[in-house]
Amino acid sequence: MAPVEKAKGALPGEFTLIEEIFAPLASDAPEAFALKDDAALYRASEGYETVLTVDAIVAGVHFLPDDPPESV
C-alpha cells in the first residue's frame, strides 16, 4: 500500500503527534501506560494511586444539543 501524502503545510494528526513526540517522552514512565490510553496513573503519596482521564464530548455527537447539562 502506498503511503498517504500530506497536503503541504498540513498539520499532523493527534495519533502522529502522540507516537512521534509524546510517547518517547513518556517511555520511562510506566504510569503513562505507554500513552496507549487516555489515562494516567497519579501517585499523590506513598500507597495511594489515582487513575486520571480526560476526553472531549461534543454536542450532536455524544449527546443531543438540547439535553440538560445534568444529564450529560
N, CA, C, O and CB atoms as a CASP TS submission, in Angstrom:
PFRMAT TS
TARGET T0000
AUTHOR 0000-0000-0000
METHOD Language model
MODEL 1
PARENT N/A
ATOM      1  N   MET     1       0.852  -1.173   0.000  1.00  0.00           N
ATOM      2  CA  MET     1       0.000   0.000   0.000  1.00  0.00           C
ATOM      3  C   MET     1       0.896   1.234   0.000  1.00  0.00           C
ATOM      4  O   MET     1       1.844   1.307   0.782  1.00  0.00           O
ATOM      5  CB  MET     1      -0.968  -0.001   1.224  1.00  0.00           C
ATOM      6  N   ALA     2       0.614   2.178  -0.845  1.00  0.00           N
ATOM      7  CA  ALA     2       1.422   3.401  -0.943  1.00  0.00           C
ATOM      8  C   ALA     2       1.143   4.309   0.242  1.00  0.00           C
ATOM      9  O   ALA     2       0.007   4.383   0.709  1.00  0.00           O
ATOM     10  CB  ALA     2       1.136   4.146  -2.265  1.00  0.00           C
ATOM     11  N   PRO     3       2.177   5.011   0.740  1.00  0.00           N
ATOM     12  CA  PRO     3       1.949   5.927   1.858  1.00  0.00           C
ATOM     13  C   PRO     3       1.027   7.069   1.446  1.00  0.00           C
ATOM     14  O   PRO     3       1.023   7.501   0.294  1.00  0.00           O
ATOM     15  CB  PRO     3       3.283   6.485   2.376  1.00  0.00           C
ATOM     16  N   VAL     4       0.254   7.543   2.402  1.00  0.00           N
ATOM     17  CA  VAL     4      -0.648   8.661   2.150  1.00  0.00           C
ATOM     18  C   VAL     4       0.171   9.945   2.180  1.00  0.00           C
ATOM     19  O   VAL     4       0.943  10.178   3.111  1.00  0.00           O
ATOM     20  CB  VAL     4      -1.810   8.707   3.199  1.00  0.00           C
ATOM     21  N   GLU     5       0.000  10.770   1.163  1.00  0.00           N
ATOM     22  CA  GLU     5       0.733  12.030   1.112  1.00  0.00           C
ATOM     23  C   GLU     5      -0.053  13.106   1.841  1.00  0.00           C
ATOM     24  O   GLU     5      -1.269  13.218   1.686  1.00  0.00           O
ATOM     25  CB  GLU     5       1.008  12.451  -0.347  1.00  0.00           C
ATOM     26  N   LYS     6       0.667  13.908   2.648  1.00  0.00           N
ATOM     27  CA  LYS     6       0.037  15.020   3.341  1.00  0.00           C
ATOM     28  C   LYS     6       0.042  16.240   2.437  1.00  0.00           C
ATOM     29  O   LYS     6       0.965  16.441   1.648  1.00  0.00           O
ATOM     30  CB  LYS     6       0.754  15.321   4.675  1.00  0.00           C
ATOM     31  N   ALA     7      -0.986  17.043   2.559  1.00  0.00           N
ATOM     32  CA  ALA     7      -1.008  18.311   1.841  1.00  0.00           C
ATOM     33  C   ALA     7       0.084  19.200   2.420  1.00  0.00           C
ATOM     34  O   ALA     7       0.348  19.169   3.622  1.00  0.00           O
ATOM     35  CB  ALA     7      -2.411  19.000   1.939  1.00  0.00           C
ATOM     36  N   LYS     8       0.707  19.980   1.574  1.00  0.00           N
ATOM     37  CA  LYS     8       1.780  20.857   2.027  1.00  0.00           C
ATOM     38  C   LYS     8       1.233  21.788   3.108  1.00  0.00           C
ATOM     39  O   LYS     8       0.205  22.439   2.919  1.00  0.00           O
ATOM     40  CB  LYS     8       2.378  21.672   0.837  1.00  0.00           C
ATOM     41  N   GLY     9       1.921  21.842   4.225  1.00  0.00           N
ATOM     42  CA  GLY     9       1.504  22.685   5.333  1.00  0.00           C
ATOM     43  C   GLY     9       0.460  22.057   6.236  1.00  0.00           C
ATOM     44  O   GLY     9       0.031  22.682   7.206  1.00  0.00           O
ATOM     45  N   ALA    10       0.037  20.820   5.936  1.00  0.00           N
ATOM     46  CA  ALA    10      -0.967  20.159   6.769  1.00  0.00           C
ATOM     47  C   ALA    10      -0.367  19.802   8.120  1.00  0.00           C
ATOM     48  O   ALA    10       0.789  19.388   8.206  1.00  0.00           O
ATOM     49  CB  ALA    10      -1.515  18.895   6.072  1.00  0.00           C
ATOM     50  N   LEU    11      -1.147  19.963   9.153  1.00  0.00           N
ATOM     51  CA  LEU    11      -0.696  19.622  10.497  1.00  0.00           C
ATOM     52  C   LEU    11      -0.807  18.118  10.713  1.00  0.00           C
ATOM     53  O   LEU    11      -1.709  17.480  10.170  1.00  0.00           O
ATOM     54  CB  LEU    11      -1.516  20.385  11.562  1.00  0.00           C
ATOM     55  N   PRO    12       0.104  17.545  11.501  1.00  0.00           N
ATOM     56  CA  PRO    12      -0.002  16.116  11.804  1.00  0.00           C
ATOM     57  C   PRO    12      -1.228  15.856  12.668  1.00  0.00           C
ATOM     58  O   PRO    12      -1.689  16.740  13.392  1.00  0.00           O
ATOM     59  CB  PRO    12       1.275  15.606  12.512  1.00  0.00           C
ATOM     60  N   GLY    13      -1.747  14.646  12.588  1.00  0.00           N
ATOM     61  CA  GLY    13      -2.911  14.285  13.377  1.00  0.00           C
ATOM     62  C   GLY    13      -2.545  13.966  14.817  1.00  0.00           C
ATOM     63  O   GLY    13      -1.369  13.886  15.172  1.00  0.00           O
ATOM     64  N   GLU    14      -3.566  13.785  15.637  1.00  0.00           N
ATOM     65  CA  GLU    14      -3.389  13.501  17.061  1.00  0.00           C
ATOM     66  C   GLU    14      -2.504  12.282  17.292  1.00  0.00           C
ATOM     67  O   GLU    14      -1.585  12.335  18.109  1.00  0.00           O
ATOM     68  CB  GLU    14      -4.741  13.287  17.724  1.00  0.00           C
ATOM     69  N   PHE    15      -2.766  11.190  16.588  1.00  0.00           N
ATOM     70  CA  PHE    15      -2.036   9.954  16.844  1.00  0.00           C
ATOM     71  C   PHE    15      -0.591  10.039  16.366  1.00  0.00           C
ATOM     72  O   PHE    15       0.294   9.417  16.955  1.00  0.00           O
ATOM     73  CB  PHE    15      -2.734   8.788  16.171  1.00  0.00           C
ATOM     74  N   THR    16      -0.347  10.796  15.313  1.00  0.00           N
ATOM     75  CA  THR    16       1.025  11.013  14.854  1.00  0.00           C
ATOM     76  C   THR    16       1.803  11.804  15.892  1.00  0.00           C
ATOM     77  O   THR    16       2.946  11.464  16.200  1.00  0.00           O
ATOM     78  CB  THR    16       1.041  11.747  13.497  1.00  0.00           C
ATOM     79  N   LEU    17       1.201  12.854  16.434  1.00  0.00           N
ATOM     80  CA  LEU    17       1.862  13.646  17.479  1.00  0.00           C
ATOM     81  C   LEU    17       2.187  12.790  18.696  1.00  0.00           C
ATOM     82  O   LEU    17       3.284  12.878  19.248  1.00  0.00           O
ATOM     83  CB  LEU    17       0.979  14.829  17.894  1.00  0.00           C
ATOM     84  N   ILE    18       1.240  11.968  19.110  1.00  0.00           N
ATOM     85  CA  ILE    18       1.470  11.103  20.270  1.00  0.00           C
ATOM     86  C   ILE    18       2.621  10.154  19.994  1.00  0.00           C
ATOM     87  O   ILE    18       3.537  10.032  20.807  1.00  0.00           O
ATOM     88  CB  ILE    18       0.198  10.310  20.624  1.00  0.00           C
ATOM     89  N   GLU    19       2.581   9.476  18.846  1.00  0.00           N
ATOM     90  CA  GLU    19       3.599   8.475  18.521  1.00  0.00           C
ATOM     91  C   GLU    19       4.987   9.084  18.347  1.00  0.00           C
ATOM     92  O   GLU    19       5.973   8.534  18.837  1.00  0.00           O
ATOM     93  CB  GLU    19       3.211   7.738  17.259  1.00  0.00           C
ATOM     94  N   GLU    20       5.066  10.205  17.659  1.00  0.00           N
ATOM     95  CA  GLU    20       6.373  10.758  17.314  1.00  0.00           C
ATOM     96  C   GLU    20       6.963  11.691  18.369  1.00  0.00           C
ATOM     97  O   GLU    20       8.184  11.780  18.494  1.00  0.00           O
ATOM     98  CB  GLU    20       6.269  11.491  16.027  1.00  0.00           C
ATOM     99  N   ILE    21       6.121  12.383  19.125  1.00  0.00           N
ATOM    100  CA  ILE    21       6.638  13.380  20.062  1.00  0.00           C
ATOM    101  C   ILE    21       6.438  12.972  21.515  1.00  0.00           C
ATOM    102  O   ILE    21       7.397  12.928  22.286  1.00  0.00           O
ATOM    103  CB  ILE    21       5.973  14.715  19.816  1.00  0.00           C
ATOM    104  N   PHE    22       5.202  12.672  21.890  1.00  0.00           N
ATOM    105  CA  PHE    22       4.912  12.466  23.301  1.00  0.00           C
ATOM    106  C   PHE    22       5.287  11.086  23.825  1.00  0.00           C
ATOM    107  O   PHE    22       5.775  10.981  24.950  1.00  0.00           O
ATOM    108  CB  PHE    22       3.473  12.699  23.541  1.00  0.00           C
ATOM    109  N   ALA    23       5.077  10.027  23.051  1.00  0.00           N
ATOM    110  CA  ALA    23       5.403   8.676  23.519  1.00  0.00           C
ATOM    111  C   ALA    23       6.871   8.535  23.903  1.00  0.00           C
ATOM    112  O   ALA    23       7.159   7.955  24.949  1.00  0.00           O
ATOM    113  CB  ALA    23       5.058   7.657  22.448  1.00  0.00           C
ATOM    114  N   PRO    24       7.816   9.039  23.104  1.00  0.00           N
ATOM    115  CA  PRO    24       9.216   8.933  23.529  1.00  0.00           C
ATOM    116  C   PRO    24       9.491   9.659  24.854  1.00  0.00           C
ATOM    117  O   PRO    24      10.331   9.215  25.637  1.00  0.00           O
ATOM    118  CB  PRO    24      10.124   9.494  22.446  1.00  0.00           C
ATOM    119  N   LEU    25       8.799  10.755  25.105  1.00  0.00           N
ATOM    120  CA  LEU    25       8.995  11.496  26.357  1.00  0.00           C
ATOM    121  C   LEU    25       8.477  10.717  27.563  1.00  0.00           C
ATOM    122  O   LEU    25       8.966  10.900  28.678  1.00  0.00           O
ATOM    123  CB  LEU    25       8.298  12.853  26.282  1.00  0.00           C
ATOM    124  N   ALA    26       7.490   9.851  27.345  1.00  0.00           N
ATOM    125  CA  ALA    26       6.878   9.094  28.435  1.00  0.00           C
ATOM    126  C   ALA    26       7.399   7.668  28.524  1.00  0.00           C
ATOM    127  O   ALA    26       6.867   6.875  29.302  1.00  0.00           O
ATOM    128  CB  ALA    26       5.382   9.073  28.267  1.00  0.00           C
ATOM    129  N   SER    27       8.413   7.320  27.757  1.00  0.00           N
ATOM    130  CA  SER    27       8.866   5.926  27.691  1.00  0.00           C
ATOM    131  C   SER    27       9.386   5.392  29.019  1.00  0.00           C
ATOM    132  O   SER    27       9.331   4.184  29.251  1.00  0.00           O
ATOM    133  CB  SER    27       9.942   5.794  26.654  1.00  0.00           C
ATOM    134  N   ASP    28       9.883   6.246  29.887  1.00  0.00           N
ATOM    135  CA  ASP    28      10.387   5.802  31.192  1.00  0.00           C
ATOM    136  C   ASP    28       9.360   5.987  32.308  1.00  0.00           C
ATOM    137  O   ASP    28       9.711   5.907  33.485  1.00  0.00           O
ATOM    138  CB  ASP    28      11.658   6.558  31.541  1.00  0.00           C
ATOM    139  N   ALA    29       8.113   6.230  31.959  1.00  0.00           N
ATOM    140  CA  ALA    29       7.070   6.478  32.953  1.00  0.00           C
ATOM    141  C   ALA    29       5.972   5.424  32.825  1.00  0.00           C
ATOM    142  O   ALA    29       5.032   5.612  32.053  1.00  0.00           O
ATOM    143  CB  ALA    29       6.480   7.903  32.788  1.00  0.00           C
ATOM    144  N   PRO    30       6.075   4.307  33.574  1.00  0.00           N
ATOM    145  CA  PRO    30       5.069   3.249  33.439  1.00  0.00           C
ATOM    146  C   PRO    30       3.654   3.727  33.762  1.00  0.00           C
ATOM    147  O   PRO    30       2.683   3.170  33.250  1.00  0.00           O
ATOM    148  CB  PRO    30       5.425   2.089  34.340  1.00  0.00           C
ATOM    149  N   GLU    31       3.530   4.748  34.604  1.00  0.00           N
ATOM    150  CA  GLU    31       2.205   5.259  34.948  1.00  0.00           C
ATOM    151  C   GLU    31       1.520   5.960  33.773  1.00  0.00           C
ATOM    152  O   GLU    31       0.330   6.265  33.844  1.00  0.00           O
ATOM    153  CB  GLU    31       2.313   6.214  36.117  1.00  0.00           C
ATOM    154  N   ALA    32       2.260   6.216  32.700  1.00  0.00           N
ATOM    155  CA  ALA    32       1.670   6.821  31.498  1.00  0.00           C
ATOM    156  C   ALA    32       1.080   5.766  30.570  1.00  0.00           C
ATOM    157  O   ALA    32       0.510   6.109  29.534  1.00  0.00           O
ATOM    158  CB  ALA    32       2.721   7.639  30.746  1.00  0.00           C
ATOM    159  N   PHE    33       1.206   4.486  30.927  1.00  0.00           N
ATOM    160  CA  PHE    33       0.643   3.378  30.146  1.00  0.00           C
ATOM    161  C   PHE    33       1.072   3.439  28.682  1.00  0.00           C
ATOM    162  O   PHE    33       0.292   3.099  27.791  1.00  0.00           O
ATOM    163  CB  PHE    33      -0.883   3.392  30.236  1.00  0.00           C
ATOM    164  N   ALA    34       2.304   3.869  28.430  1.00  0.00           N
ATOM    165  CA  ALA    34       2.867   3.993  27.073  1.00  0.00           C
ATOM    166  C   ALA    34       1.993   4.862  26.168  1.00  0.00           C
ATOM    167  O   ALA    34       2.034   4.743  24.943  1.00  0.00           O
ATOM    168  CB  ALA    34       3.036   2.605  26.443  1.00  0.00           C
ATOM    169  N   LEU    35       1.212   5.727  26.786  1.00  0.00           N
ATOM    170  CA  LEU    35       0.304   6.629  26.061  1.00  0.00           C
ATOM    171  C   LEU    35      -0.629   5.877  25.121  1.00  0.00           C
ATOM    172  O   LEU    35      -0.992   6.384  24.060  1.00  0.00           O
ATOM    173  CB  LEU    35       1.103   7.653  25.270  1.00  0.00           C
ATOM    174  N   LYS    36      -1.014   4.664  25.517  1.00  0.00           N
ATOM    175  CA  LYS    36      -1.915   3.847  24.702  1.00  0.00           C
ATOM    176  C   LYS    36      -3.373   4.055  25.089  1.00  0.00           C
ATOM    177  O   LYS    36      -4.267   3.511  24.442  1.00  0.00           O
ATOM    178  CB  LYS    36      -1.552   2.375  24.833  1.00  0.00           C
ATOM    179  N   ASP    37      -3.620   4.828  26.128  1.00  0.00           N
ATOM    180  CA  ASP    37      -4.970   5.075  26.592  1.00  0.00           C
ATOM    181  C   ASP    37      -5.056   6.531  27.025  1.00  0.00           C
ATOM    182  O   ASP    37      -4.035   7.159  27.303  1.00  0.00           O
ATOM    183  CB  ASP    37      -5.359   4.112  27.754  1.00  0.00           C
ATOM    184  N   ASP    38      -6.258   7.066  27.082  1.00  0.00           N
ATOM    185  CA  ASP    38      -6.440   8.437  27.550  1.00  0.00           C
ATOM    186  C   ASP    38      -6.496   8.451  29.069  1.00  0.00           C
ATOM    187  O   ASP    38      -7.446   8.964  29.661  1.00  0.00           O
ATOM    188  CB  ASP    38      -7.723   9.062  26.952  1.00  0.00           C
ATOM    189  N   ALA    39      -5.474   7.886  29.693  1.00  0.00           N
ATOM    190  CA  ALA    39      -5.441   7.816  31.146  1.00  0.00           C
ATOM    191  C   ALA    39      -3.999   7.831  31.630  1.00  0.00           C
ATOM    192  O   ALA    39      -3.069   7.515  30.888  1.00  0.00           O
ATOM    193  CB  ALA    39      -6.169   6.557  31.651  1.00  0.00           C
ATOM    194  N   ALA    40      -3.841   8.206  32.888  1.00  0.00           N
ATOM    195  CA  ALA    40      -2.526   8.183  33.523  1.00  0.00           C
ATOM    196  C   ALA    40      -2.716   7.819  34.985  1.00  0.00           C
ATOM    197  O   ALA    40      -3.775   8.059  35.565  1.00  0.00           O
ATOM    198  CB  ALA    40      -1.792   9.559  33.374  1.00  0.00           C
ATOM    199  N   LEU    41      -1.701   7.249  35.564  1.00  0.00           N
ATOM    200  CA  LEU    41      -1.714   6.880  36.968  1.00  0.00           C
ATOM    201  C   LEU    41      -0.977   7.950  37.747  1.00  0.00           C
ATOM    202  O   LEU    41       0.180   8.248  37.451  1.00  0.00           O
ATOM    203  CB  LEU    41      -1.077   5.481  37.194  1.00  0.00           C
ATOM    204  N   TYR    42      -1.633   8.532  38.739  1.00  0.00           N
ATOM    205  CA  TYR    42      -1.056   9.607  39.547  1.00  0.00           C
ATOM    206  C   TYR    42      -0.866   9.096  40.967  1.00  0.00           C
ATOM    207  O   TYR    42      -1.809   8.605  41.588  1.00  0.00           O
ATOM    208  CB  TYR    42      -1.960  10.882  39.527  1.00  0.00           C
ATOM    209  N   ARG    43       0.340   9.210  41.473  1.00  0.00           N
ATOM    210  CA  ARG    43       0.636   8.805  42.849  1.00  0.00           C
ATOM    211  C   ARG    43       0.823  10.064  43.694  1.00  0.00           C
ATOM    212  O   ARG    43       1.889  10.679  43.682  1.00  0.00           O
ATOM    213  CB  ARG    43       1.913   7.891  42.913  1.00  0.00           C
ATOM    214  N   ALA    44      -0.224  10.437  44.425  1.00  0.00           N
ATOM    215  CA  ALA    44      -0.170  11.643  45.256  1.00  0.00           C
ATOM    216  C   ALA    44       0.747  11.434  46.449  1.00  0.00           C
ATOM    217  O   ALA    44       1.475  12.343  46.848  1.00  0.00           O
ATOM    218  CB  ALA    44      -1.575  12.035  45.734  1.00  0.00           C
ATOM    219  N   SER    45       0.710  10.245  47.013  1.00  0.00           N
ATOM    220  CA  SER    45       1.595   9.906  48.124  1.00  0.00           C
ATOM    221  C   SER    45       1.756   8.390  48.161  1.00  0.00           C
ATOM    222  O   SER    45       1.009   7.661  47.508  1.00  0.00           O
ATOM    223  CB  SER    45       1.036  10.448  49.487  1.00  0.00           C
ATOM    224  N   GLU    46       2.724   7.930  48.921  1.00  0.00           N
ATOM    225  CA  GLU    46       3.029   6.502  49.006  1.00  0.00           C
ATOM    226  C   GLU    46       1.777   5.707  49.378  1.00  0.00           C
ATOM    227  O   GLU    46       1.107   6.010  50.365  1.00  0.00           O
ATOM    228  CB  GLU    46       4.149   6.248  50.037  1.00  0.00           C
ATOM    229  N   GLY    47       1.474   4.692  48.578  1.00  0.00           N
ATOM    230  CA  GLY    47       0.346   3.817  48.863  1.00  0.00           C
ATOM    231  C   GLY    47      -0.981   4.270  48.275  1.00  0.00           C
ATOM    232  O   GLY    47      -1.987   3.577  48.422  1.00  0.00           O
ATOM    233  N   TYR    48      -1.001   5.416  47.615  1.00  0.00           N
ATOM    234  CA  TYR    48      -2.238   5.930  47.027  1.00  0.00           C
ATOM    235  C   TYR    48      -2.030   6.178  45.542  1.00  0.00           C
ATOM    236  O   TYR    48      -1.083   6.851  45.137  1.00  0.00           O
ATOM    237  CB  TYR    48      -2.694   7.231  47.738  1.00  0.00           C
ATOM    238  N   GLU    49      -2.928   5.625  44.739  1.00  0.00           N
ATOM    239  CA  GLU    49      -2.862   5.816  43.296  1.00  0.00           C
ATOM    240  C   GLU    49      -4.243   6.223  42.779  1.00  0.00           C
ATOM    241  O   GLU    49      -5.265   5.710  43.236  1.00  0.00           O
ATOM    242  CB  GLU    49      -2.363   4.523  42.586  1.00  0.00           C
ATOM    243  N   THR    50      -4.256   7.133  41.840  1.00  0.00           N
ATOM    244  CA  THR    50      -5.488   7.581  41.212  1.00  0.00           C
ATOM    245  C   THR    50      -5.308   7.510  39.707  1.00  0.00           C
ATOM    246  O   THR    50      -4.284   7.946  39.181  1.00  0.00           O
ATOM    247  CB  THR    50      -5.866   9.021  41.665  1.00  0.00           C
ATOM    248  N   VAL    51      -6.289   6.966  39.013  1.00  0.00           N
ATOM    249  CA  VAL    51      -6.256   6.962  37.554  1.00  0.00           C
ATOM    250  C   VAL    51      -7.018   8.197  37.081  1.00  0.00           C
ATOM    251  O   VAL    51      -8.175   8.408  37.445  1.00  0.00           O
ATOM    252  CB  VAL    51      -6.876   5.635  36.960  1.00  0.00           C
ATOM    253  N   LEU    52      -6.345   9.009  36.262  1.00  0.00           N
ATOM    254  CA  LEU    52      -6.936  10.234  35.729  1.00  0.00           C
ATOM    255  C   LEU    52      -7.203  10.061  34.243  1.00  0.00           C
ATOM    256  O   LEU    52      -6.417   9.439  33.528  1.00  0.00           O
ATOM    257  CB  LEU    52      -6.011  11.453  35.980  1.00  0.00           C
ATOM    258  N   THR    53      -8.312  10.613  33.786  1.00  0.00           N
ATOM    259  CA  THR    53      -8.616  10.565  32.359  1.00  0.00           C
ATOM    260  C   THR    53      -9.397  11.805  31.965  1.00  0.00           C
ATOM    261  O   THR    53     -10.145  12.363  32.767  1.00  0.00           O
ATOM    262  CB  THR    53      -9.408   9.288  32.003  1.00  0.00           C
ATOM    263  N   VAL    54      -9.220  12.223  30.742  1.00  0.00           N
ATOM    264  CA  VAL    54      -9.929  13.380  30.199  1.00  0.00           C
ATOM    265  C   VAL    54     -10.297  13.054  28.760  1.00  0.00           C
ATOM    266  O   VAL    54      -9.500  12.472  28.025  1.00  0.00           O
ATOM    267  CB  VAL    54      -9.059  14.692  30.286  1.00  0.00           C
ATOM    268  N   ASP    55     -11.483  13.425  28.370  1.00  0.00           N
ATOM    269  CA  ASP    55     -11.876  13.242  26.984  1.00  0.00           C
ATOM    270  C   ASP    55     -12.903  14.310  26.639  1.00  0.00           C
ATOM    271  O   ASP    55     -13.651  14.763  27.506  1.00  0.00           O
ATOM    272  CB  ASP    55     -12.443  11.809  26.737  1.00  0.00           C
ATOM    273  N   ALA    56     -12.938  14.701  25.408  1.00  0.00           N
ATOM    274  CA  ALA    56     -13.896  15.706  24.948  1.00  0.00           C
ATOM    275  C   ALA    56     -15.240  15.058  24.657  1.00  0.00           C
ATOM    276  O   ALA    56     -15.315  13.906  24.230  1.00  0.00           O
ATOM    277  CB  ALA    56     -13.370  16.429  23.695  1.00  0.00           C
ATOM    278  N   ILE    57     -16.297  15.823  24.898  1.00  0.00           N
ATOM    279  CA  ILE    57     -17.618  15.404  24.456  1.00  0.00           C
ATOM    280  C   ILE    57     -18.190  16.555  23.632  1.00  0.00           C
ATOM    281  O   ILE    57     -17.992  17.725  23.958  1.00  0.00           O
ATOM    282  CB  ILE    57     -18.555  15.031  25.676  1.00  0.00           C
ATOM    283  N   VAL    58     -18.891  16.211  22.576  1.00  0.00           N
ATOM    284  CA  VAL    58     -19.352  17.206  21.611  1.00  0.00           C
ATOM    285  C   VAL    58     -20.858  17.094  21.425  1.00  0.00           C
ATOM    286  O   VAL    58     -21.392  16.013  21.179  1.00  0.00           O
ATOM    287  CB  VAL    58     -18.629  17.036  20.261  1.00  0.00           C
ATOM    288  N   ALA    59     -21.535  18.241  21.547  1.00  0.00           N
ATOM    289  CA  ALA    59     -22.980  18.279  21.312  1.00  0.00           C
ATOM    290  C   ALA    59     -23.279  17.830  19.890  1.00  0.00           C
ATOM    291  O   ALA    59     -22.607  18.240  18.945  1.00  0.00           O
ATOM    292  CB  ALA    59     -23.546  19.699  21.563  1.00  0.00           C
ATOM    293  N   GLY    60     -24.290  16.989  19.748  1.00  0.00           N
ATOM    294  CA  GLY    60     -24.656  16.481  18.436  1.00  0.00           C
ATOM    295  C   GLY    60     -23.880  15.240  18.039  1.00  0.00           C
ATOM    296  O   GLY    60     -24.219  14.580  17.056  1.00  0.00           O
ATOM    297  N   VAL    61     -22.831  14.917  18.804  1.00  0.00           N
ATOM    298  CA  VAL    61     -22.047  13.712  18.550  1.00  0.00           C
ATOM    299  C   VAL    61     -22.214  12.752  19.717  1.00  0.00           C
ATOM    300  O   VAL    61     -22.574  11.590  19.524  1.00  0.00           O
ATOM    301  CB  VAL    61     -20.550  14.055  18.332  1.00  0.00           C
ATOM    302  N   HIS    62     -21.953  13.234  20.931  1.00  0.00           N
ATOM    303  CA  HIS    62     -22.006  12.396  22.128  1.00  0.00           C
ATOM    304  C   HIS    62     -23.292  12.592  22.933  1.00  0.00           C
ATOM    305  O   HIS    62     -23.642  11.745  23.755  1.00  0.00           O
ATOM    306  CB  HIS    62     -20.812  12.687  23.006  1.00  0.00           C
ATOM    307  N   PHE    63     -23.983  13.686  22.705  1.00  0.00           N
ATOM    308  CA  PHE    63     -25.256  13.957  23.364  1.00  0.00           C
ATOM    309  C   PHE    63     -26.032  14.932  22.484  1.00  0.00           C
ATOM    310  O   PHE    63     -25.458  15.586  21.613  1.00  0.00           O
ATOM    311  CB  PHE    63     -25.045  14.535  24.814  1.00  0.00           C
ATOM    312  N   LEU    64     -27.331  15.024  22.715  1.00  0.00           N
ATOM    313  CA  LEU    64     -28.160  15.934  21.926  1.00  0.00           C
ATOM    314  C   LEU    64     -27.951  17.371  22.404  1.00  0.00           C
ATOM    315  O   LEU    64     -27.797  17.601  23.604  1.00  0.00           O
ATOM    316  CB  LEU    64     -29.657  15.540  22.025  1.00  0.00           C
ATOM    317  N   PRO    65     -27.944  18.334  21.495  1.00  0.00           N
ATOM    318  CA  PRO    65     -27.696  19.724  21.878  1.00  0.00           C
ATOM    319  C   PRO    65     -28.680  20.271  22.911  1.00  0.00           C
ATOM    320  O   PRO    65     -28.326  21.160  23.685  1.00  0.00           O
ATOM    321  CB  PRO    65     -27.736  20.587  20.661  1.00  0.00           C
ATOM    322  N   ASP    66     -29.906  19.756  22.935  1.00  0.00           N
ATOM    323  CA  ASP    66     -30.910  20.246  23.881  1.00  0.00           C
ATOM    324  C   ASP    66     -30.923  19.490  25.203  1.00  0.00           C
ATOM    325  O   ASP    66     -31.724  19.816  26.079  1.00  0.00           O
ATOM    326  CB  ASP    66     -32.269  20.165  23.257  1.00  0.00           C
ATOM    327  N   ASP    67     -30.069  18.501  25.373  1.00  0.00           N
ATOM    328  CA  ASP    67     -30.022  17.758  26.632  1.00  0.00           C
ATOM    329  C   ASP    67     -29.624  18.696  27.767  1.00  0.00           C
ATOM    330  O   ASP    67     -28.733  19.528  27.598  1.00  0.00           O
ATOM    331  CB  ASP    67     -29.029  16.568  26.536  1.00  0.00           C
ATOM    332  N   PRO    68     -30.278  18.570  28.925  1.00  0.00           N
ATOM    333  CA  PRO    68     -29.892  19.411  30.063  1.00  0.00           C
ATOM    334  C   PRO    68     -28.494  19.017  30.564  1.00  0.00           C
ATOM    335  O   PRO    68     -28.135  17.840  30.529  1.00  0.00           O
ATOM    336  CB  PRO    68     -30.936  19.287  31.211  1.00  0.00           C
ATOM    337  N   PRO    69     -27.713  19.988  31.026  1.00  0.00           N
ATOM    338  CA  PRO    69     -26.336  19.707  31.459  1.00  0.00           C
ATOM    339  C   PRO    69     -26.230  18.581  32.485  1.00  0.00           C
ATOM    340  O   PRO    69     -25.277  17.802  32.447  1.00  0.00           O
ATOM    341  CB  PRO    69     -25.727  20.953  32.037  1.00  0.00           C
ATOM    342  N   GLU    70     -27.198  18.483  33.404  1.00  0.00           N
ATOM    343  CA  GLU    70     -27.105  17.454  34.447  1.00  0.00           C
ATOM    344  C   GLU    70     -27.260  16.039  33.889  1.00  0.00           C
ATOM    345  O   GLU    70     -26.930  15.072  34.575  1.00  0.00           O
ATOM    346  CB  GLU    70     -28.163  17.698  35.511  1.00  0.00           C
ATOM    347  N   SER    71     -27.754  15.901  32.660  1.00  0.00           N
ATOM    348  CA  SER    71     -27.895  14.563  32.080  1.00  0.00           C
ATOM    349  C   SER    71     -26.686  14.156  31.240  1.00  0.00           C
ATOM    350  O   SER    71     -26.578  13.007  30.810  1.00  0.00           O
ATOM    351  CB  SER    71     -29.147  14.501  31.228  1.00  0.00           C
ATOM    352  N   VAL    72     -25.794  15.090  31.013  1.00  0.00           N
ATOM    353  CA  VAL    72     -24.619  14.804  30.172  1.00  0.00           C
ATOM    354  C   VAL    72     -23.485  14.292  31.029  1.00  0.00           C
ATOM    355  O   VAL    72     -22.408  13.993  30.513  1.00  0.00           O
ATOM    356  CB  VAL    72     -24.171  16.061  29.392  1.00  0.00           C
TER
END
